[in-house]
Amino acid sequence: MKVILSKKTTKEVSSYSEGYGTFYDAGYKKPGIVDSLGTITFESPYKGGILHVFKNRFILYSEEGNSRKSAVIDEKGKEIIPLDDHEFNTPWWSEECIISTKQNKEAVYDFNGTEIIPYAEKIRFSGKNRLFVLKDKKWILFDLHGKQLSPREFKEDYSFEDDKALIINEDNEYEIIGNSGQTLHKFSKQVVDINAYPYLITQNKATGKYGLIDADGNTIAEEIFNDATPEYFGKKEYIYLTKKGKTTVFNKKDGKLYAQAFKYLNPLLNNFFSVYDDKIKKSGIIDLEGNIILPQVYDFIKSFTISGKDFIYLKKGNEEQFLDQNLKNIVGEGVHIFGFYPENLIIGKQDRYYRFSVADHSISELKNISQIKNEDVDYFNPLNQYSKPLVCRNTGNLYGILDGKGTEIVPFVYEDIITFGNAENEIVVKKEGKFGVSNFQNEPLKEIIYDKYFWQKEVLKLDKSKKTDFIYFTRFKNNAVQL
């Protein structure tokens, strides 16, 4: 859409979301707003910038000399919160309200311009729907409608997670409070992590060692461990306590501790864990009791949830397996798995490629595909649970991209397509010996006119006739500096 709107308006549209884009007129050095049809709805009379908050709400910046003013506007430039010498607290966006900072004090407004909380010493968002307001050096708890929720005065602007916050109360005790500031639990021990609630990680003030208690203060694990970590992703069934290079697993379902002979564990299905040996750099599988299910001979082990069922992927050299809950390999021997997707796998066997259903083990061939580029398993992490779309070559020796269902999303018209690590959306495409930049949505980002390209972590560097252009990867655009 950015590319389409840039062509329609002859302006450089730098962002687009929820029906609106923002542009900057390099000639007049002024910003503006454009809708999805390419109609310019607002051109700012000021030098400065426009930041899209959500839907039809924007922050307008005016910069004249050393003077900087801000306003909240709608898509037509109507000032919802008038232009003034205030700044807005944009890192913690909410669609209900925003914090205005003016003359070292802060206030809260809703996006209709109504003042919710008048100017105070400081105001901080806490969790999804709470605010802490500093008055007379004490923090008071409010909701997003400006209602004070508790008469309590807090020492800090604590953070709420799942309607709970860990605080140090007036008696210097560790306490968990609810969403209205009410006491839920008090503890004599030092609680340092409540992410595994109703289980809590404690730390001995004298030794620095970690332990585990329940919400009633009952000891589950003594404070003898060097580290204690809850699961932050997935099913969050376990807590890991490490000591002397070995890990003890606490199973939240049965409330028991299981001492293991290994240090590095990752949960799989059915109380199985992958275990990694950093000396031989190999992985195996154990159960909760510590029994070895598969020896440490594998290069890579990971769990996947496909079509609502859990599976384990194993890789050893060129051998790959995809195990169900009975540890049966459902893809057969000699199969290479190219893509893992929420509904199916993309596999290859004997120079043919298929969409594989884990539900009934049926396959459907991807027609006219002669090669699929392999992605490195290092791509997977808690934020990248599934594969990217796949770069493929067809029988006509041209490259395109298929999504996880085998649907063409980038046409097969290129001599080559190069993708990049992590979750980068930008791709380099090659045609008639020249390079350009597109993305997985098949949006042209740079024309196919360049002689060379270089990957420089945050940017792609493109060279043509001794001239160099740059394009930032999407992940880094908000942190971009002028090159």
MOJO-V51512 format. One line per field, one symbol per residue. psi: psi as a letter, one per 40 degrees, with the letter a starting at -180 (. if undefined). Layout:
psi->???
//
This chain:
psi->ddddddddefigheihifeiiiihhddefiiahiaeeehhdhhheiibihhhdibfhihhhhhhbehhiiihiaeeehhdhihifiiigddgiiediihhhhfeiiihiieeehhdhihadihhihadfiihhhhfeihihiaeeehheieihidigihhhffiihihadefihihiaeeeihdiiidihheheeeheihhihhdddeiiahiieeehhdhigeidihhiheiaefeihhhihfeihhhhhddefihhhieidhihiaiffiihhhhedefiiahiadeehhdhigeidhhiiihhfeiiihhhhhbehiihhaeefhheeiiehhhdhhideiihiihffiiihhhedefiihihifheihhhiieedhiddgdiiiihhihieefiiahiaeeehhdhigeidihhiiibfheiihihhfeiiahaaeefhhdhigeidiihhfcdihhhhhfehhiihiiddedeeiih.
//
